[in-house]
């Protein structure tokens, strides 16, 4: 079996090398393509493939590689996972809740067909729906078990930590770094300065938008606290330190949703853990106060200006939600079609007085799905999010490993009410990755035989034989 698997990987390597060379002949991208193929050959474990996927998705999102190259690379990652599964004689698997995913994909295709396959909608659907489905298929068909899913959590946590450290370096330097390699970042910087009256003091960094960076940092902070709870010794202190670093970076975004997302995640950790396993949470809470105070003092002038110029209630986002609700009631089956530019123009006739400026999305992922794809798609997405979370709450005492992914899903689901987190390419990737880890751990729990029953049956067998004798 091992020989067949190796032969399949070698065949894949040769095939991809030829394709890459043919596609990039006489272009500088040839060396990059060959290097990627080499990485693809050796990235055979679940955690390695996930790391490759997250890096490609981040580079594509940040403009360091084109969307076309990024999507092709991700498709090759999925193909390598499926080929290895076939050559290893493993049964091909679908992600958890396959009926819901089939319904979501079908509704998306029907929506595209209804509106005539506009280019923007096709791009949006690939990035938001089909790419994430491919991610779940890749994860489901990689060799997985309790150890692999636990390592996958660490991969996500370290990815976010890398983003946080890079963002912190940019904040300390006072200017963006490595922008010459990304035309998207160069083009977006003036837009950020105009769109946020806080100027460069409000950090967006490699994720462009301060709100998006805030969501990633809040997620990473809670994930590291969850890992601290599940760890012991030096790992626990390392995890707490990483959580504090990301909390410090999160404060530089001056995003109010951080003060909603982080508490929601910490509450989720308390709900899903027993009282004896939350000591690291207390340590984090005690140490977070001085960290937040010191970081906040560096931003005191900008933060004060922001507080003075913003009402306690963000009426613009309230208006954006009202507009999206109007759109949903007026177009319940198909919405307006997918794509930000499309929503920007088509939603103008539904705009309420509280939404004082045109917006490309309603700043709420769930309302965005409903307004663009219709109520049936919204119902499916709500079910996809709610079902695994409910199952986790029911089985929380038997599955301590669910704490970090459950809290991560909670953070992004809550922050999606004020920031379009789930419907963003990179942040959506993080969300569905944690969603898969959570559902996979639930499935592993149901597959695991009960040792208590087996032990009792084994202990009763010799006694019965002795009595019969």
Phi, psi and omega in degrees: 000320180295321180296319180294320179297316179296318179299321179295318179294319178297316178299319178298317181299316180295315181298313181293325178297316179296315180297314181298316180296319180293323183284333186243020182298141182062020178235151179296340181291353181300313181298320179295319179297316179295319179298321179295319178299319178298317178297319182297325181294317185273341180276077185256345179273162181301312184292326178292316179296320179297318178298316178299316181299313183295320179295315179298315182296320179293315180296322178291317179297322184273359175087009180281335170228153183290157180298322181297310179297322180297315181293321177297318180297319179293322177298323178292326176297316178297317181297320180295322179294316180294320180294319178295322178297319180292313181292336176271003179061034173268144178290130179293139185239152170261158176296169176298154181054054185297328181295319179294319179294321177297321178294318180297314179296319181295316179296324178294317178295319178297321179297317177298317180296320182297321182263006173083027176053055175296147186301316181297320180293321178299315179297315180300313183294324178296314184287322188268325186250296191289326177297317180291327174296319175299321176302313181294322177296317178299314181294319182294330184258006168276158180293117185226159179188187180304319181294317182293319180293324177294320178294327179298324177298318179295324178298314179298316182297316181290328176299313180293324177298319177300318177298318180296318180294318178297318179295320177297322177296319178296321180293319179293322180289335180084005179204157180295153180245151174058028180287336183295342180270353184226108177295330180295319180291322178298316182290330188275336186302312177298326179298318179298317182294327178282323186284332180245117184291353175283349179070211184286351181291339180263108193282131173242325173055220189292342176265010174070295189267132178303326179294321180289319177296321179299318179297317180295318181291321177297317178298312181298320179302312182290322178300316181293326174295319177298320177292327177295321179296322183275354184253173178222158173065220183301326179299322181295314182291324176298317181295317179297319179297317179297320178298320180291322177300314181292327176295320178297317178294323180299324181292335180288347178278344183052040181259127183289337180294338177301322182284358172255315184292314182296310176301323179297318178293319179294323176296321178297321178296321179292320182295323188264354178248151174285164184298334183281355185247017183247021179298319179297332178293320177294319178299315179298315182299319181292317183282338183289332183297307178294325179298311180295325180293314181296315180295318180296327180295329178289339182248016189303314183295314179294318181296319179296318178298320180293317180295323181290332184260357179242134176286158178305328177251129179278093185292334177297318180285329173297316177296323178297321178293319179296320178298315180298321179294321175299317179299317182296316180293328180279334182226068189291331186273316187240353183065206180261356188095156187272155179120137182290317179296322178296315179295322181303317183275319186285334184274355183300322182289348180253001188294135179269171183291331180288335175273094190281345180227155175295142180231147182275350178199161185277010181057033178204114186299322183290317176293328178297317177297315181295319182286330183265325185248345179103169183296320179301318178294322178298318179298320180294316180296317177299320178293319179300323181281318189284322186300307180294329179292320178294318178298323179294320179294327180289321187253023189298327183289336183266353186225078179295335180289349180281350189301304184296309179295324178297315178295322179296315177299321179297315181302309184289326177295319180291315181291339177292349177284340180236345179226141182282070187283306187294332183263019171258144184305302186285314180295325175296324176299316178298318181298309184288335173295312178294325176300316180295317179301317180297312181291326179293320177295325176294319178292322177297325178295320181286332179284336186287126177290152180283115181292334182295315180294316181298321181294317181295318180296321180292324182285332181281333185300311181292328179295317179298319179295323182292319180293320180297325180288000000 
